[in-house]
Amino acid sequence: MTYDVEKSDDQWRAELSPDRYAVLRHSSTEIPWTGSLLHVDTAGVFTCGGCGQHLFTSAQKFDSGCGWPSFDACAPGTIIERPDNSLERKRTEILCAKCGGHLGHVFHDGPTSTGLRYCVNSLAVDFNEAKV
């Protein structure tokens, strides 16, 4: 698959911190309850940590109790879903549609009307607080 933002592995490694590189480029997962964006409740936008694409808003964020930031929807066309059977169970991985960075997984157990829970690594996204 090709993306609007294409970089070599060496370029990604040079531009991202080691932890962020592991998550975005090699599908690593941060330890639950440790992410810097887990308890962010102010108004703003969550963007891809690799390319800056708008992914989620604070209005879509909710406390799922799972240990990672969770959202019930994403900005249209910004996320690609693909099957993930890496833990010997079926899950759906979510990737940034612009750069292919691994964000986390989406589950169909969300509490809102969408029924979705986008479970996202804090290391995979940045938060831009809304200007008042």
N, CA, C and O atoms as a Tinker XYZ file with bonds, in Angstrom:
   528  protein
     1  N      0.846000   -1.175000    0.000000    73     2
     2  CA     0.000000    0.000000    0.000000    64     1     3
     3  C      0.898000    1.246000    0.000000    63     2     4     5
     4  O      1.950000    1.264000    0.639000    81     3
     5  N      0.477000    2.256000   -0.706000    73     3     6
     6  CA     1.219000    3.518000   -0.726000    64     5     7
     7  C      0.424000    4.578000    0.037000    63     6     8     9
     8  O     -0.804000    4.533000    0.114000    81     7
     9  N      1.170000    5.534000    0.598000    73     7    10
    10  CA     0.569000    6.589000    1.402000    64     9    11
    11  C      1.027000    7.943000    0.881000    63    10    12    13
    12  O      2.043000    8.038000    0.192000    81    11
    13  N      0.280000    8.985000    1.210000    73    11    14
    14  CA     0.663000   10.343000    0.813000    64    13    15
    15  C      2.012000   10.735000    1.415000    63    14    16    17
    16  O      2.793000   11.446000    0.784000    81    15
    17  N      2.281000   10.273000    2.628000    73    15    18
    18  CA     3.564000   10.534000    3.279000    64    17    19
    19  C      4.360000    9.229000    3.253000    63    18    20    21
    20  O      4.034000    8.284000    3.971000    81    19
    21  N      5.382000    9.183000    2.440000    73    19    22
    22  CA     6.252000    8.009000    2.306000    64    21    23
    23  C      7.656000    8.398000    2.744000    63    22    24    25
    24  O      8.222000    9.362000    2.229000    81    23
    25  N      8.219000    7.657000    3.690000    73    23    26
    26  CA     9.585000    7.892000    4.160000    64    25    27
    27  C     10.268000    6.550000    4.329000    63    26    28    29
    28  O      9.614000    5.525000    4.521000    81    27
    29  N     11.583000    6.566000    4.256000    73    27    30
    30  CA    12.343000    5.349000    4.509000    64    29    31
    31  C     12.334000    5.053000    6.000000    63    30    32    33
    32  O     12.034000    5.926000    6.814000    81    31
    33  N     12.663000    3.825000    6.351000    73    31    34
    34  CA    12.736000    3.458000    7.755000    64    33    35
    35  C     13.772000    4.320000    8.479000    63    34    36    37
    36  O     13.562000    4.710000    9.627000    81    35
    37  N     14.880000    4.613000    7.816000    73    35    38
    38  CA    15.909000    5.469000    8.426000    64    37    39
    39  C     15.377000    6.875000    8.691000    63    38    40    41
    40  O     15.692000    7.474000    9.720000    81    39
    41  N     14.572000    7.406000    7.767000    73    39    42
    42  CA    13.988000    8.738000    7.972000    64    41    43
    43  C     13.033000    8.732000    9.163000    63    42    44    45
    44  O     13.087000    9.632000   10.001000    81    43
    45  N     12.157000    7.728000    9.247000    73    43    46
    46  CA    11.228000    7.635000   10.377000    64    45    47
    47  C     12.009000    7.538000   11.678000    63    46    48    49
    48  O     11.681000    8.216000   12.651000    81    47
    49  N     13.037000    6.700000   11.702000    73    47    50
    50  CA    13.825000    6.498000   12.918000    64    49    51
    51  C     14.497000    7.807000   13.365000    63    50    52    53
    52  O     14.593000    8.082000   14.561000    81    51
    53  N     14.955000    8.604000   12.402000    73    51    54
    54  CA    15.618000    9.872000   12.716000    64    53    55
    55  C     14.631000   10.931000   13.215000    63    54    56    57
    56  O     14.996000   11.779000   14.030000    81    55
    57  N     13.395000   10.888000   12.736000    73    55    58
    58  CA    12.405000   11.915000   13.071000    64    57    59
    59  C     11.594000   11.623000   14.328000    63    58    60    61
    60  O     11.070000   12.550000   14.945000    81    59
    61  N     11.479000   10.365000   14.718000    73    59    62
    62  CA    10.626000    9.983000   15.848000    64    61    63
    63  C     11.467000    9.541000   17.037000    63    62    64    65
    64  O     12.567000    9.014000   16.869000    81    63
    65  N     10.945000    9.759000   18.236000    73    63    66
    66  CA    11.621000    9.221000   19.422000    64    65    67
    67  C     11.601000    7.695000   19.321000    63    66    68    69
    68  O     10.770000    7.142000   18.600000    81    67
    69  N     12.495000    7.008000   20.025000    73    67    70
    70  CA    12.505000    5.536000   19.947000    64    69    71
    71  C     11.165000    4.896000   20.319000    63    70    72    73
    72  O     10.732000    3.953000   19.656000    81    71
    73  N     10.503000    5.394000   21.368000    73    71    74
    74  CA     9.211000    4.817000   21.769000    64    73    75
    75  C      8.134000    5.077000   20.719000    63    74    76    77
    76  O      7.353000    4.186000   20.386000    81    75
    77  N      8.099000    6.286000   20.208000    73    75    78
    78  CA     7.108000    6.643000   19.190000    64    77    79
    79  C      7.363000    5.861000   17.899000    63    78    80    81
    80  O      6.421000    5.402000   17.252000    81    79
    81  N      8.618000    5.713000   17.532000    73    79    82
    82  CA     8.989000    4.923000   16.351000    64    81    83
    83  C      8.494000    3.483000   16.506000    63    82    84    85
    84  O      7.931000    2.919000   15.568000    81    83
    85  N      8.703000    2.886000   17.687000    73    83    86
    86  CA     8.281000    1.503000   17.923000    64    85    87
    87  C      6.772000    1.344000   17.756000    63    86    88    89
    88  O      6.311000    0.352000   17.190000    81    87
    89  N      6.005000    2.312000   18.243000    73    87    90
    90  CA     4.543000    2.232000   18.130000    64    89    91
    91  C      4.096000    2.497000   16.691000    63    90    92    93
    92  O      3.420000    1.665000   16.087000    81    91
    93  N      4.469000    3.647000   16.148000    73    91    94
    94  CA     3.970000    4.050000   14.830000    64    93    95
    95  C      4.474000    3.176000   13.687000    63    94    96    97
    96  O      3.722000    2.896000   12.753000    81    95
    97  N      5.716000    2.745000   13.741000    73    95    98
    98  CA     6.298000    2.040000   12.597000    64    97    99
    99  C      6.388000    0.533000   12.774000    63    98   100   101
   100  O      6.554000   -0.194000   11.795000    81    99
   101  N      6.278000    0.039000   14.042000    73    99   102
   102  CA     6.402000   -1.397000   14.276000    64   101   103
   103  C      5.291000   -1.959000   15.156000    63   102   104   105
   104  O      5.440000   -3.030000   15.744000    81   103
   105  N      4.184000   -1.238000   15.246000    73   103   106
   106  CA     2.966000   -1.711000   15.925000    64   105   107
   107  C      3.167000   -2.108000   17.376000    63   106   108   109
   108  O      2.467000   -2.986000   17.881000    81   107
   109  N      4.111000   -1.476000   18.048000    73   107   110
   110  CA     4.291000   -1.717000   19.474000    64   109   111
   111  C      3.106000   -1.099000   20.223000    63   110   112   113
   112  O      2.314000   -0.358000   19.641000    81   111
   113  N      2.994000   -1.407000   21.499000    73   111   114
   114  CA     1.910000   -0.871000   22.323000    64   113   115
   115  C      2.502000   -0.339000   23.619000    63   114   116   117
   116  O      3.322000   -0.997000   24.260000    81   115
   117  N      2.075000    0.858000   23.994000    73   115   118
   118  CA     2.544000    1.398000   25.272000    64   117   119
   119  C      1.868000    0.660000   26.422000    63   118   120   121
   120  O      0.794000    0.083000   26.256000    81   119
   121  N      2.497000    0.684000   27.568000    73   119   122
   122  CA     1.949000    0.030000   28.757000    64   121   123
   123  C      0.657000    0.743000   29.148000    63   122   124   125
   124  O      0.627000    1.973000   29.203000    81   123
   125  N     -0.418000   -0.015000   29.421000    73   123   126
   126  CA    -1.684000    0.635000   29.793000    64   125   127
   127  C     -1.522000    1.532000   31.011000    63   126   128   129
   128  O     -0.711000    1.261000   31.897000    81   127
   129  N     -2.306000    2.605000   31.040000    73   127   130
   130  CA    -2.378000    3.590000   32.113000    64   129   131
   131  C     -1.151000    4.496000   32.184000    63   130   132   133
   132  O     -1.024000    5.274000   33.130000    81   131
   133  N     -0.239000    4.413000   31.203000    73   131   134
   134  CA     0.977000    5.241000   31.245000    64   133   135
   135  C      0.972000    6.364000   30.216000    63   134   136   137
   136  O      1.826000    7.248000   30.279000    81   135
   137  N      0.045000    6.355000   29.279000    73   135   138
   138  CA     0.041000    7.333000   28.202000    64   137   139
   139  C     -0.244000    8.753000   28.662000    63   138   140   141
   140  O     -1.105000    8.985000   29.510000    81   139
   141  N      0.477000    9.682000   28.100000    73   139   142
   142  CA     0.345000   11.089000   28.488000    64   141   143
   143  C     -0.998000   11.708000   28.100000    63   142   144   145
   144  O     -1.372000   12.747000   28.644000    81   143
   145  N     -1.719000   11.098000   27.181000    73   143   146
   146  CA    -2.987000   11.677000   26.712000    64   145   147
   147  C     -4.219000   10.967000   27.262000    63   146   148   149
   148  O     -5.346000   11.288000   26.885000    81   147
   149  N     -4.004000   10.013000   28.143000    73   147   150
   150  CA    -5.118000    9.238000   28.683000    64   149   151
   151  C     -6.145000   10.118000   29.375000    63   150   152   153
   152  O     -7.346000    9.916000   29.196000    81   151
   153  N     -5.701000   11.091000   30.160000    73   151   154
   154  CA    -6.624000   11.907000   30.945000    64   153   155
   155  C     -6.790000   13.329000   30.410000    63   154   156   157
   156  O     -7.204000   14.224000   31.147000    81   155
   157  N     -6.473000   13.537000   29.154000    73   155   158
   158  CA    -6.683000   14.853000   28.541000    64   157   159
   159  C     -8.171000   15.038000   28.304000    63   158   160   161
   160  O     -8.793000   14.259000   27.581000    81   159
   161  N     -8.741000   16.073000   28.917000    73   159   162
   162  CA   -10.182000   16.324000   28.795000    64   161   163
   163  C    -10.506000   17.704000   28.245000    63   162   164   165
   164  O    -11.678000   18.071000   28.164000    81   163
   165  N     -9.497000   18.474000   27.866000    73   163   166
   166  CA    -9.746000   19.805000   27.331000    64   165   167
   167  C    -10.101000   19.718000   25.850000    63   166   168   169
   168  O     -9.810000   18.721000   25.190000    81   167
   169  N    -10.729000   20.767000   25.339000    73   167   170
   170  CA   -11.143000   20.801000   23.939000    64   169   171
   171  C     -9.925000   20.887000   23.023000    63   170   172   173
   172  O     -8.977000   21.623000   23.296000    81   171
   173  N     -9.967000   20.137000   21.951000    73   171   174
   174  CA    -8.884000   20.175000   20.988000    64   173   175
   175  C     -8.970000   19.042000   19.979000    63   174   176   177
   176  O     -9.996000   18.375000   19.846000    81   175
   177  N     -7.860000   18.844000   19.269000    73   175   178
   178  CA    -7.788000   17.875000   18.180000    64   177   179
   179  C     -6.602000   16.946000   18.411000    63   178   180   181
   180  O     -5.525000   17.384000   18.817000    81   179
   181  N     -6.810000   15.674000   18.152000    73   179   182
   182  CA    -5.754000   14.669000   18.225000    64   181   183
   183  C     -5.295000   14.385000   16.793000    63   182   184   185
   184  O     -6.102000   14.063000   15.921000    81   183
   185  N     -3.996000   14.508000   16.570000    73   183   186
   186  CA    -3.426000   14.333000   15.237000    64   185   187
   187  C     -2.421000   13.199000   15.234000    63   186   188   189
   188  O     -1.916000   12.816000   16.290000    81   187
   189  N     -2.124000   12.658000   14.069000    73   187   190
   190  CA    -1.148000   11.585000   13.936000    64   189   191
   191  C      0.232000   12.097000   14.354000    63   190   192   193
   192  O      0.657000   13.170000   13.925000    81   191
   193  N      0.913000   11.341000   15.176000    73   191   194
   194  CA     2.241000   11.701000   15.635000    64   193   195
   195  C      3.309000   11.545000   14.566000    63   194   196   197
   196  O      4.441000   11.992000   14.754000    81   195
   197  N      2.969000   10.922000   13.453000    73   195   198
   198  CA     3.920000   10.757000   12.368000    64   197   199
   199  C      3.810000   11.806000   11.289000    63   198   200   201
   200  O      4.815000   12.234000   10.722000    81   199
   201  N      2.579000   12.223000   11.000000    73   199   202
   202  CA     2.393000   13.144000    9.873000    64   201   203
   203  C      1.513000   14.352000   10.179000    63   202   204   205
   204  O      1.408000   15.254000    9.347000    81   203
   205  N      0.882000   14.394000   11.339000    73   203   206
   206  CA     0.067000   15.540000   11.715000    64   205   207
   207  C     -1.362000   15.531000   11.223000    63   206   208   209
   208  O     -2.084000   16.506000   11.431000    81   207
   209  N     -1.798000   14.455000   10.573000    73   207   210
   210  CA    -3.179000   14.402000   10.077000    64   209   211
   211  C     -4.178000   14.418000   11.242000    63   210   212   213
   212  O     -3.997000   13.713000   12.235000    81   211
   213  N     -5.228000   15.228000   11.108000    73   211   214
   214  CA    -6.323000   15.284000   12.091000    64   213   215
   215  C     -6.992000   13.911000   12.108000    63   214   216   217
   216  O     -7.388000   13.395000   11.063000    81   215
   217  N     -7.115000   13.321000   13.303000    73   215   218
   218  CA    -7.731000   11.998000   13.436000    64   217   219
   219  C     -9.000000   12.017000   14.290000    63   218   220   221
   220  O    -10.030000   11.474000   13.891000    81   219
   221  N     -8.919000   12.645000   15.466000    73   219   222
   222  CA   -10.022000   12.643000   16.429000    64   221   223
   223  C    -10.170000   14.022000   17.056000    63   222   224   225
   224  O     -9.237000   14.826000   17.048000    81   223
   225  N    -11.350000   14.283000   17.595000    73   223   226
   226  CA   -11.555000   15.501000   18.389000    64   225   227
   227  C    -11.777000   15.102000   19.846000    63   226   228   229
   228  O    -12.080000   13.949000   20.150000    81   227
   229  N    -11.623000   16.064000   20.727000    73   227   230
   230  CA   -11.860000   15.786000   22.144000    64   229   231
   231  C    -13.330000   15.424000   22.392000    63   230   232   233
   232  O    -13.633000   14.723000   23.357000    81   231
   233  N    -14.231000   15.884000   21.546000    73   231   234
   234  CA   -15.646000   15.537000   21.694000    64   233   235
   235  C    -15.893000   14.048000   21.418000    63   234   236   237
   236  O    -16.906000   13.503000   21.856000    81   235
   237  N    -14.995000   13.399000   20.712000    73   235   238
   238  CA   -15.123000   11.972000   20.399000    64   237   239
   239  C    -14.441000   11.093000   21.448000    63   238   240   241
   240  O    -14.564000    9.869000   21.404000    81   239
   241  N    -13.730000   11.700000   22.378000    73   239   242
   242  CA   -12.967000   10.961000   23.385000    64   241   243
   243  C    -13.867000   10.601000   24.563000    63   242   244   245
   244  O    -14.737000   11.381000   24.950000    81   243
   245  N    -13.652000    9.420000   25.127000    73   243   246
   246  CA   -14.377000    9.004000   26.322000    64   245   247
   247  C    -13.483000    8.113000   27.168000    63   246   248   249
   248  O    -12.493000    7.574000   26.675000    81   247
   249  N    -13.827000    7.957000   28.433000    73   247   250
   250  CA   -13.069000    7.109000   29.346000    64   249   251
   251  C    -13.634000    5.695000   29.276000    63   250   252   253
   252  O    -14.714000    5.416000   29.797000    81   251
   253  N    -12.894000    4.818000   28.630000    73   251   254
   254  CA   -13.360000    3.445000   28.464000    64   253   255
   255  C    -12.904000    2.542000   29.604000    63   254   256   257
   256  O    -13.394000    1.422000   29.747000    81   255
   257  N    -11.965000    3.029000   30.416000    73   255   258
   258  CA   -11.443000    2.213000   31.498000    64   257   259
   259  C    -10.455000    1.149000   31.039000    63   258   260   261
   260  O    -10.114000    0.252000   31.810000    81   259
   261  N     -9.990000    1.235000   29.791000    73   259   262
   262  CA    -9.099000    0.208000   29.254000    64   261   263
   263  C     -7.617000    0.546000   29.426000    63   262   264   265
   264  O     -6.767000   -0.321000   29.226000    81   263
   265  N     -7.293000    1.787000   29.792000    73   263   266
   266  CA    -5.900000    2.155000   29.993000    64   265   267
   267  C     -5.256000    2.912000   28.847000    63   266   268   269
   268  O     -4.096000    3.312000   28.943000    81   267
   269  N     -5.994000    3.113000   27.765000    73   267   270
   270  CA    -5.518000    3.887000   26.622000    64   269   271
   271  C     -6.590000    4.908000   26.246000    63   270   272   273
   272  O     -7.770000    4.690000   26.522000    81   271
   273  N     -6.198000    6.017000   25.623000    73   271   274
   274  CA    -7.213000    6.964000   25.150000    64   273   275
   275  C     -8.184000    6.261000   24.197000    63   274   276   277
   276  O     -7.769000    5.489000   23.333000    81   275
   277  N     -9.465000    6.535000   24.365000    73   275   278
   278  CA   -10.488000    5.892000   23.538000    64   277   279
   279  C    -11.387000    6.941000   22.907000    63   278   280   281
   280  O    -11.671000    7.984000   23.497000    81   279
   281  N    -11.826000    6.638000   21.694000    73   279   282
   282  CA   -12.668000    7.548000   20.916000    64   281   283
   283  C    -13.797000    6.734000   20.299000    63   282   284   285
   284  O    -13.626000    5.553000   19.997000    81   283
   285  N    -14.957000    7.370000   20.112000    73   283   286
   286  CA   -16.092000    6.640000   19.540000    64   285   287
   287  C    -16.264000    6.867000   18.040000    63   286   288   289
   288  O    -17.146000    6.276000   17.418000    81   287
   289  N    -15.428000    7.717000   17.463000    73   287   290
   290  CA   -15.477000    7.988000   16.021000    64   289   291
   291  C    -14.154000    8.630000   15.624000    63   290   292   293
   292  O    -13.371000    9.055000   16.473000    81   291
   293  N    -13.925000    8.691000   14.324000    73   291   294
   294  CA   -12.724000    9.357000   13.806000    64   293   295
   295  C    -13.146000   10.314000   12.697000    63   294   296   297
   296  O    -14.269000   10.248000   12.199000    81   295
   297  N    -12.236000   11.196000   12.321000    73   295   298
   298  CA   -12.517000   12.075000   11.185000    64   297   299
   299  C    -12.645000   11.190000    9.938000    63   298   300   301
   300  O    -11.818000   10.301000    9.734000    81   299
   301  N    -13.653000   11.413000    9.114000    73   299   302
   302  CA   -13.884000   10.566000    7.941000    64   301   303
   303  C    -12.659000   10.467000    7.026000    63   302   304   305
   304  O    -12.021000   11.470000    6.706000    81   303
   305  N    -12.348000    9.239000    6.616000    73   303   306
   306  CA   -11.276000    8.996000    5.658000    64   305   307
   307  C     -9.867000    9.070000    6.213000    63   306   308   309
   308  O     -8.901000    9.030000    5.451000    81   307
   309  N     -9.733000    9.178000    7.532000    73   307   310
   310  CA    -8.396000    9.364000    8.110000    64   309   311
   311  C     -7.768000    8.081000    8.641000    63   310   312   313
   312  O     -6.577000    8.052000    8.953000    81   311
   313  N     -8.561000    7.029000    8.744000    73   311   314
   314  CA    -8.071000    5.780000    9.331000    64   313   315
   315  C     -8.342000    4.607000    8.396000    63   314   316   317
   316  O     -9.403000    4.496000    7.781000    81   315
   317  N     -7.343000    3.741000    8.317000    73   315   318
   318  CA    -7.461000    2.486000    7.571000    64   317   319
   319  C     -7.556000    1.368000    8.595000    63   318   320   321
   320  O     -6.838000    1.374000    9.595000    81   319
   321  N     -8.426000    0.423000    8.352000    73   319   322
   322  CA    -8.562000   -0.737000    9.230000    64   321   323
   323  C     -8.025000   -1.966000    8.510000    63   322   324   325
   324  O     -8.215000   -2.128000    7.305000    81   323
   325  N     -7.343000   -2.839000    9.272000    73   323   326
   326  CA    -6.887000   -4.108000    8.684000    64   325   327
   327  C     -6.903000   -5.182000    9.766000    63   326   328   329
   328  O     -6.713000   -4.890000   10.946000    81   327
   329  N     -7.132000   -6.429000    9.351000    73   327   330
   330  CA    -7.170000   -7.527000   10.318000    64   329   331
   331  C     -5.840000   -7.691000   11.033000    63   330   332   333
   332  O     -4.775000   -7.517000   10.440000    81   331
   333  N     -5.913000   -8.029000   12.315000    73   331   334
   334  CA    -4.724000   -8.279000   13.121000    64   333   335
   335  C     -4.970000   -9.544000   13.939000    63   334   336   337
   336  O     -5.809000   -9.558000   14.840000    81   335
   337  N     -4.241000  -10.591000   13.620000    73   335   338
   338  CA    -4.360000  -11.859000   14.340000    64   337   339
   339  C     -3.086000  -12.160000   15.131000    63   338   340   341
   340  O     -2.795000  -13.320000   15.425000    81   339
   341  N     -2.331000  -11.120000   15.473000    73   339   342
   342  CA    -1.011000  -11.299000   16.075000    64   341   343
   343  C     -1.045000  -11.901000   17.481000    63   342   344   345
   344  O     -0.059000  -12.516000   17.887000    81   343
   345  N     -2.090000  -11.758000   18.212000    73   343   346
   346  CA    -2.173000  -12.315000   19.563000    64   345   347
   347  C     -3.061000  -13.554000   19.615000    63   346   348   349
   348  O     -3.654000  -13.870000   20.646000    81   347
   349  N     -3.139000  -14.243000   18.489000    73   347   350
   350  CA    -3.959000  -15.443000   18.353000    64   349   351
   351  C     -5.433000  -15.197000   18.654000    63   350   352   353
   352  O     -6.153000  -16.084000   19.112000    81   351
   353  N     -5.860000  -13.960000   18.380000    73   351   354
   354  CA    -7.278000  -13.613000   18.443000    64   353   355
   355  C     -7.520000  -12.550000   17.389000    63   354   356   357
   356  O     -6.611000  -11.810000   17.012000    81   355
   357  N     -8.739000  -12.484000   16.926000    73   355   358
   358  CA    -9.058000  -11.528000   15.868000    64   357   359
   359  C     -9.280000  -10.141000   16.442000    63   358   360   361
   360  O    -10.101000   -9.935000   17.335000    81   359
   361  N     -8.516000   -9.190000   15.897000    73   359   362
   362  CA    -8.685000   -7.783000   16.248000    64   361   363
   363  C     -8.613000   -6.994000   14.950000    63   362   364   365
   364  O     -8.276000   -7.536000   13.898000    81   363
   365  N     -8.935000   -5.702000   15.037000    73   363   366
   366  CA    -8.835000   -4.829000   13.884000    64   365   367
   367  C     -7.865000   -3.708000   14.212000    63   366   368   369
   368  O     -8.131000   -2.865000   15.069000    81   367
   369  N     -6.735000   -3.715000   13.516000    73   367   370
   370  CA    -5.722000   -2.677000   13.694000    64   369   371
   371  C     -6.170000   -1.415000   12.981000    63   370   372   373
   372  O     -6.826000   -1.483000   11.942000    81   371
   373  N     -5.814000   -0.250000   13.541000    73   371   374
   374  CA    -6.098000    1.015000   12.872000    64   373   375
   375  C     -4.781000    1.715000   12.548000    63   374   376   377
   376  O     -3.865000    1.772000   13.368000    81   375
   377  N     -4.716000    2.246000   11.328000    73   375   378
   378  CA    -3.540000    2.930000   10.808000    64   377   379
   379  C     -3.934000    4.307000   10.309000    63   378   380   381
   380  O     -5.061000    4.511000    9.856000    81   379
   381  N     -3.009000    5.249000   10.390000    73   379   382
   382  CA    -3.233000    6.557000    9.786000    64   381   383
   383  C     -3.283000    6.377000    8.273000    63   382   384   385
   384  O     -2.382000    5.773000    7.691000    81   383
   385  N     -4.322000    6.893000    7.636000    73   383   386
   386  CA    -4.478000    6.745000    6.187000    64   385   387
   387  C     -3.464000    7.572000    5.401000    63   386   388   389
   388  O     -3.235000    7.310000    4.220000    81   387
   389  N     -2.861000    8.561000    6.039000    73   387   390
   390  CA    -1.921000    9.442000    5.339000    64   389   391
   391  C     -0.485000    8.911000    5.355000    63   390   392   393
   392  O      0.235000    9.050000    4.366000    81   391
   393  N     -0.057000    8.296000    6.486000    73   391   394
   394  CA     1.332000    7.825000    6.569000    64   393   395
   395  C      1.469000    6.343000    6.902000    63   394   396   397
   396  O      2.577000    5.807000    6.871000    81   395
   397  N      0.365000    5.673000    7.220000    73   395   398
   398  CA     0.418000    4.246000    7.540000    64   397   399
   399  C      0.885000    3.948000    8.948000    63   398   400   401
   400  O      1.170000    2.794000    9.265000    81   399
   401  N      0.973000    4.964000    9.810000    73   399   402
   402  CA     1.411000    4.749000   11.182000    64   401   403
   403  C      0.393000    3.954000   11.988000    63   402   404   405
   404  O     -0.812000    4.186000   11.888000    81   403
   405  N      0.891000    3.011000   12.789000    73   403   406
   406  CA     0.033000    2.216000   13.669000    64   405   407
   407  C     -0.475000    3.104000   14.805000    63   406   408   409
   408  O      0.306000    3.760000   15.494000    81   407
   409  N     -1.798000    3.112000   14.989000    73   407   410
   410  CA    -2.422000    3.923000   16.038000    64   409   411
   411  C     -2.888000    3.081000   17.213000    63   410   412   413
   412  O     -2.773000    3.499000   18.365000    81   411
   413  N     -3.411000    1.907000   16.929000    73   411   414
   414  CA    -3.970000    1.030000   17.950000    64   413   415
   415  C     -4.936000    0.062000   17.301000    63   414   416   417
   416  O     -4.644000   -0.524000   16.259000    81   415
   417  N     -6.106000   -0.102000   17.935000    73   415   418
   418  CA    -7.120000   -1.035000   17.432000    64   417   419
   419  C     -8.511000   -0.433000   17.619000    63   418   420   421
   420  O     -8.707000    0.453000   18.451000    81   419
   421  N     -9.459000   -0.916000   16.848000    73   419   422
   422  CA   -10.854000   -0.519000   17.018000    64   421   423
   423  C    -11.656000   -1.751000   17.411000    63   422   424   425
   424  O    -11.464000   -2.838000   16.867000    81   423
   425  N    -12.560000   -1.556000   18.369000    73   423   426
   426  CA   -13.401000   -2.632000   18.870000    64   425   427
   427  C    -14.862000   -2.208000   18.754000    63   426   428   429
   428  O    -15.178000   -1.019000   18.762000    81   427
   429  N    -15.747000   -3.195000   18.645000    73   427   430
   430  CA   -17.178000   -2.927000   18.499000    64   429   431
   431  C    -17.894000   -3.099000   19.839000    63   430   432   433
   432  O    -18.913000   -3.782000   19.938000    81   431
   433  N    -17.328000   -2.456000   20.873000    73   431   434
   434  CA   -17.919000   -2.550000   22.210000    64   433   435
   435  C    -18.047000   -1.178000   22.873000    63   434   436   437
   436  O    -18.121000   -1.074000   24.097000    81   435
   437  N    -18.071000   -0.135000   22.054000    73   435   438
   438  CA   -18.163000    1.221000   22.600000    64   437   439
   439  C    -19.532000    1.521000   23.181000    63   438   440   441
   440  O    -20.534000    0.949000   22.751000    81   439
   441  N    -19.577000    2.421000   24.165000    73   439   442
   442  CA   -20.832000    2.707000   24.870000    64   441   443
   443  C    -21.743000    3.738000   24.203000    63   442   444   445
   444  O    -22.880000    3.925000   24.636000    81   443
   445  N    -21.256000    4.409000   23.155000    73   443   446
   446  CA   -22.087000    5.443000   22.526000    64   445   447
   447  C    -22.859000    4.855000   21.348000    63   446   448   449
   448  O    -22.772000    3.659000   21.066000    81   447
   449  N    -23.601000    5.699000   20.677000    73   447   450
   450  CA   -24.443000    5.232000   19.557000    64   449   451
   451  C    -23.629000    4.663000   18.394000    63   450   452   453
   452  O    -24.170000    3.910000   17.584000    81   451
   453  N    -22.341000    5.004000   18.292000    73   451   454
   454  CA   -21.519000    4.432000   17.205000    64   453   455
   455  C    -21.187000    2.974000   17.476000    63   454   456   457
   456  O    -20.954000    2.204000   16.544000    81   455
   457  N    -21.164000    2.589000   18.754000    73   455   458
   458  CA   -20.800000    1.228000   19.120000    64   457   459
   459  C    -19.317000    0.942000   18.968000    63   458   460   461
   460  O    -18.891000   -0.204000   19.110000    81   459
   461  N    -18.517000    1.976000   18.677000    73   459   462
   462  CA   -17.089000    1.788000   18.430000    64   461   463
   463  C    -16.235000    2.300000   19.583000    63   462   464   465
   464  O    -16.608000    3.226000   20.304000    81   463
   465  N    -15.066000    1.657000   19.730000    73   463   466
   466  CA   -14.060000    2.114000   20.691000    64   465   467
   467  C    -12.711000    2.051000   19.981000    63   466   468   469
   468  O    -12.095000    0.992000   19.862000    81   467
   469  N    -12.273000    3.217000   19.514000    73   467   470
   470  CA   -10.946000    3.326000   18.933000    64   469   471
   471  C     -9.977000    3.438000   20.108000    63   470   472   473
   472  O     -9.941000    4.462000   20.790000    81   471
   473  N     -9.206000    2.405000   20.339000    73   471   474
   474  CA    -8.259000    2.325000   21.450000    64   473   475
   475  C     -6.887000    2.722000   20.896000    63   474   476   477
   476  O     -6.305000    1.991000   20.094000    81   475
   477  N     -6.374000    3.876000   21.322000    73   475   478
   478  CA    -5.232000    4.514000   20.667000    64   477   479
   479  C     -4.060000    4.705000   21.641000    63   478   480   481
   480  O     -4.250000    5.099000   22.792000    81   479
   481  N     -2.872000    4.422000   21.163000    73   479   482
   482  CA    -1.664000    4.682000   21.941000    64   481   483
   483  C     -1.416000    6.186000   22.010000    63   482   484   485
   484  O     -1.452000    6.864000   20.983000    81   483
   485  N     -1.163000    6.720000   23.214000    73   483   486
   486  CA    -0.801000    8.142000   23.343000    64   485   487
   487  C      0.437000    8.464000   22.523000    63   486   488   489
   488  O      0.548000    9.559000   21.971000    81   487
   489  N      1.370000    7.519000   22.437000    73   487   490
   490  CA     2.596000    7.738000   21.666000    64   489   491
   491  C      2.338000    7.895000   20.174000    63   490   492   493
   492  O      3.196000    8.406000   19.454000    81   491
   493  N      1.178000    7.468000   19.698000    73   491   494
   494  CA     0.871000    7.534000   18.274000    64   493   495
   495  C      0.243000    8.850000   17.850000    63   494   496   497
   496  O      0.148000    9.134000   16.656000    81   495
   497  N     -0.187000    9.657000   18.815000    73   495   498
   498  CA    -0.897000   10.893000   18.478000    64   497   499
   499  C     -0.356000   12.085000   19.259000    63   498   500   501
   500  O      0.303000   11.933000   20.287000    81   499
   501  N     -0.649000   13.260000   18.747000    73   499   502
   502  CA    -0.368000   14.527000   19.428000    64   501   503
   503  C     -1.701000   15.184000   19.733000    63   502   504   505
   504  O     -2.700000   14.918000   19.065000    81   503
   505  N     -1.714000   16.040000   20.742000    73   503   506
   506  CA    -2.930000   16.765000   21.092000    64   505   507
   507  C     -2.679000   18.256000   20.901000    63   506   508   509
   508  O     -1.696000   18.804000   21.400000    81   507
   509  N     -3.574000   18.892000   20.179000    73   507   510
   510  CA    -3.515000   20.340000   19.960000    64   509   511
   511  C     -4.736000   20.965000   20.610000    63   510   512   513
   512  O     -5.860000   20.817000   20.130000    81   511
   513  N     -4.496000   21.667000   21.713000    73   511   514
   514  CA    -5.582000   22.283000   22.461000    64   513   515
   515  C     -6.243000   23.369000   21.622000    63   514   516   517
   516  O     -5.580000   24.128000   20.916000    81   515
   517  N     -7.591000   23.423000   21.722000    73   515   518
   518  CA    -8.347000   24.422000   20.967000    64   517   519
   519  C     -8.011000   25.817000   21.496000    63   518   520   521
   520  O     -7.856000   26.015000   22.701000    81   519
   521  N     -7.905000   26.751000   20.603000    73   519   522
   522  CA    -7.661000   28.141000   20.986000    64   521   523
   523  C     -9.006000   28.777000   21.321000    63   522   524   525
   524  O     -9.960000   28.664000   20.550000    81   523
   525  N     -9.080000   29.440000   22.464000    73   523   526
   526  CA   -10.343000   30.054000   22.907000    64   525   527
   527  C    -10.413000   31.476000   22.449000    63   526   528
   528  O    -11.396000   32.164000   22.721000    81   527
